[in-house]
Amino acid sequence: MATARNVTSMNGAEKAAVFMLALGEEQCAKLFEMMHEDEIKEISFAMTQLGNVSAETVEKLCSDFSSSLGSTGMLIGSYDSTERLLMKSLSRERASQIMEEIRGPAGRTMWDKLGNVNEAVLANYLKNEYPQTVAVVLSKVRSDHAARVLGLLPDGFAMEVIMRMLRMESVQRDVLDSVEKTLRSEFMSNLARSTRRDSHELVADIFNNLDRQVEGRFMSALEERSRDTAERVKSLMFTFDDLGRLPPEAIGKLMRVVEKSKLPTALKGASELIRNLFLSTLSERAGKLLRDEIASLGPIRLRDVDEAQGAIVALAKELAQSGEIEISDSKDEQMVL
């Protein structure tokens, strides 16, 4: 029997098991719903090994728990504080791996995390794996996400995966654990490292969302401090003028989803090159109507132009992220009309 004298020798799972048993079945079930499968197994196993637990032991555990909370004061949870704690109890390599997983796509389980990975990124990784492995992975993520990933795989490979999924029965636990371990160590850790944003890219994104006059002021100040840094930030910025690098079919897709009330305002302040590029995707009649609408606007505030152009640029980035259009990395590529 566990007694008050050996409470200090109990591990975390055993203490958690005592607490949950003391709370009763209803509260215990609610807590289990919020736990990972591995945590449930560990605590459940501890419960089966407890035997009789005296009231004195339960009281001592509750008292210790209450005292530790009362003496803690204000708590601050952050990436840094969590990493420091992990470094004290785990190897540096294991602690770094855990932190990379935390910083990666959101989700409690590995399969939740995969469901938040961009389908193009996931498909690019899976196309180099065995069809059976891909079948297991796609059977564990949401159906809509699996469908998008499958559509991006090479046709022959995708059909092989589909056939494996059709023949697949229940996946053995050791196979699932092996696939999950590989994904965690090879894919998710690399993904977490690759998704850490470059500081210049971050500043470029912020500058993209500034009012044009404010952006110009900050860029001039940055050039005074470091011309090289300013040039690098400029090269990473995507502006309304950069839409001139898009092919007509991409502009056509953009035109179909853009808010029609913003287009005349955006083109009113655009260069002739950009304006003609947008107009070239329209029929002669629709193009004339848009030109007339632009002309009828009269004088317009620069702030309104910036807002309209910014909304269209943001939409172009969304289409690029979803794979519907492609934005060239080169600033030198221009469309010739």
Salt bridges, closest charged atoms under 4 A:
GLU37 OE2 - LYS41 NZ 3.45
GLU37 OE2 - ARG173 NH1 3.25
ASP38 OD2 - HIS36 ND1 3.68
GLU39 OE1 - ARG108 NH2 2.74
ASP64 OD2 - LYS60 NZ 2.86
GLU83 OE1 - ARG103 NH2 3.58
GLU100 OE1 - ARG193 NH1 3.08
GLU101 OE1 - ARG184 NE 3.23
GLU119 OE2 - ARG148 NE 3.49
ASP144 OD1 - ARG142 NE 3.20
ASP144 OD2 - ARG148 NH1 3.86
GLU160 OE2 - ARG164 NE 3.02
ASP177 OD1 - ARG173 NH2 2.62
GLU180 OE1 - ARG173 NH2 3.88
GLU180 OE2 - ARG184 NH2 3.28
ASP198 OD2 - HIS200 ND1 3.46
ASP198 OD1 - ARG232 NH2 3.28
GLU201 OE2 - ARG197 NH2 3.89
ASP205 OD2 - ARG197 NH2 2.81
ASP205 OD1 - LYS317 NZ 3.30
GLU223 OE2 - LYS234 NZ 2.51
GLU231 OE2 - LYS234 NZ 3.79
ASP242 OD1 - ARG245 NH1 3.22
ASP242 OD2 - LYS331 NZ 2.71
GLU272 OE1 - ARG275 NH1 3.88
ASP292 OD2 - LYS288 NZ 3.08
ASP304 OD1 - ARG301 NH2 3.05
ASP306 OD1 - ARG212 NE 2.87
